[in-house]
Amino acid sequence: MKCLRQMRSSPTNIFGIAVMLLVTTPMTLWVGLAHAANLMSEDIVVQFIPSKPFSQQPWGVAQCYGLFVPTAKLPEGGINGSPLPLGGTLRFGRAPDPSDASRLALRLTVIPSDPLTAGAPRCETTFSPGPTGLPVGKAFWHAFAIQIPDWRKTTDEQQLMQWHAGDTTGLQPIYSLLVRGSQMRLILRYDTSLTPGRNTTVTRVLWSTSSWPPNTWLTFVTRALVSTDAAANPRIQTWINGQPVVNYSGPVGYKTPTAQPYIKHGIYHWINLNPWDMTLPQRTVHFRRAVLALDSRNLYSPADLAAHVNLP
């Protein structure tokens, strides 16, 4: 049985009224032990840390300004391009944290005249498949902290996080964060057929709000298991700034192909039926840390992951 519940405004609810998909079937809450001191290094699959040199961060590839650059080859000055409407040239790189100039954040910027990257205006980090790919059939944590400027009056849509399906046939992301104007959504997709496609893929909005706060650090923490096998007990739980917003149990991802999914963070603006709203010609987001971690011993809580991705 599934139902929709409204979350009323409260001192801790920064989103005002939001909609959460609540699954009422019996399930074990993944909350872990309270206040583990730190994430143990052996549990961290991959992460990016803005304060560290790129050469010391083997997390994958930067896809930005028409380029695909492995982290080991990223210039420490980042990826730069033509002059931006708001000044500067930086498209991908480290910059002062917009809330605390004493620390660094990862800044990603796109304008519509930039060279297309994989056929679209985009600037993203990619936790590459393989050792840093998304586990399938195994529980994991994924967390990141993001700050978004005030885009609430725009009419186009940007994808700011995705669990890429890993295939090359055009399957939609398994789980994604999207912003269109004042609306912010978390979207799930799954397909249990042997030949998945647009006609058989199920899309569900697991959470949405029409009152997301701009220029504020939003910390997303997700505990999940990707599988279409009911026996594996697939599920997704997500917290934003400590508030539970998604508690879903059911298929997650695609039965086939068997390509390994992977995580991307940053701006992706697809072109089809999504024209750029030129009232805001520059889109920039900042990230603190992002991490993918395992937790076979059930050590961690959402608060632990949130604290980790907000470290300098």
C-alpha positions, -999 to +999 in steps of 0.1 A: +000+000+000+014+034-010+001+068+000+011+105-003+018+126+028+022+163+031+050+176+054+038+207+072+060+237+079+080+235+111+112+251+124+132+222+109+114+219+076+132+244+053+110+234+024+077+245+037+052+221+022+066+191+003+053+158-009+069+125+001+062+090-012+057+069+020+058+032+016+038+016+044+048-020+038+069-034+067+106-026+062+137-022+083+148+014+087+185+018+078+196+042+105+228+026+117+243+033+151+242+068+165+271+091+158+299+070+145+330+092+147+340+092+111+335+072+079+362+045+079+385+047+049+378+010+040+341+018+037+345+047+013+342+036-023+349+070-038+346+107-030+356+141-041+371+166-017+374+202-029+403+210-006+425+183-021+445+187-053+428+170-083+459+149-088+453+132-055+416+123-062+411+093-085+373+096-086+368+095-123+362+121-151+352+157-154+328+162-183+326+199-190+331+225-218+332+198-245+360+180-226+363+146-209+392+149-185+403+122-160+409+136-126+446+127-127+450+150-157+428+179-145+447+212-142+448+225-107+433+257-121+404+237-134+387+239-168+383+274-181+365+288-212+352+320-227+343+350-204+312+344-184+282+368-181+289+371-143+326+374-147+355+350-148+361+320-170+360+290-147+337+262-157+349+234-135+372+238-106+378+248-070+366+281-057+358+298-024+328+283-006+299+309-012+290+306+025+325+305+040+354+321+020+379+304+043+372+270+027+369+256-009+340+242-028+338+227-062+322+251-087+305+240-119+292+264-145+275+262-179+263+289-203+243+280-235+271+290-259+296+266-243+307+237-265+283+208-261+295+179-239+280+145-249+254+164-270+242+188-244+253+218-222+267+201-192+293+203-165+295+172-143+317+149-122+315+112-130+323+085-105+334+061-132+321+025-135+344-002-122+358+001-087+341+035-082+308+025-098+274+022-081+271-012-063+242-034-075+226-058-051+245-044-021+234-017+003+253+016+001+252+053+012+255+082-012+257+118+001+266+152-012+262+189-002+251+213-029+243+251-031+221+264-059+216+301-067+181+315-071+167+299-103+131+299-090+117+321-117+132+302-147+112+279-169+138+254-180+150+223-162+185+212-149+195+178-136+219+182-108+226+146-097+220+112-114+226+076-109+234+069-146+221+035-158+256+027-172+243+017-206+247+033-240+212+028-253+197+060-238+180+045-207+170+073-182+188+077-149+179+053-121+176+081-095+180+118-101+177+153-087+160+179-109+152+216-106+127+235-128+119+270-115+106+267-080+101+229-083+127+204-070+121+167-075+137+133-068+128+108-095+131+070-096+131+048-126+130+010-130+122-016-156+119-053-148+117-064-185+145-081-204+144-054-231+139-022-212+128+009-230+107+040-228+075+020-232+082-003-203+102+019-179+083+031-148+090+067-136+080+078-102+084+111-085+095+101-050+096+136-036+089+171-047+088+206-033+078+240-047+097+260-021+134+249-022+157+275-006+183+291-029+218+301-018+216+276+011+236+244+015+214+214+010+228+181+022+213+150+005+219+116+021+206+084+006+207+048+017+198+024-011+200-010-026+198-012-064+180-043-078+149-054-096+149-087-076+123-085-048+143-111-029+172-086-026+148-061-008+156-031-030+148+003-016+157+040-014+157+063+017+167+099+014+172+127+039+177+164+031+193+185+058+183+158+083+146+155+072+134+122+059+119+128+024+119+094+007+111+060+021+105+037-009+106-001-011+104-018-045+123-022-078+152+001-083+170+003-117+170-020-147+170-058-149+191-056-181+215-046-194+240-057-168+262-025-172+273-011-139+255+022-130+276+052-118+270+085-101+272+120-117+270+154-099+267+187-116+246+205-143+230+187-172+207+207-194+192+185-221+182+202-253+151+183-265+120+203-254+140+221-228+151+255-243+174+276-222+156+304-203+178+333-212+166+354-183+193+336-165+222+330-190+246+315-165+240+285-143+264+277-115+263+253-086+287+246-058+294+213-041+312+205-009+321+168-007+303+139-023+308+103-012+297+068-020+302+044+009+294+008+019+282-001+054+281-039+058+284-035+095+256-010+098+278+015+116+266+048+102+236+071+105+223+098+081+239+123+104+273+107+100+271+109+062+258+145+064+287+155+087+312+139+064+302+157+032+302+191+050+338+187+062+363+212+047 
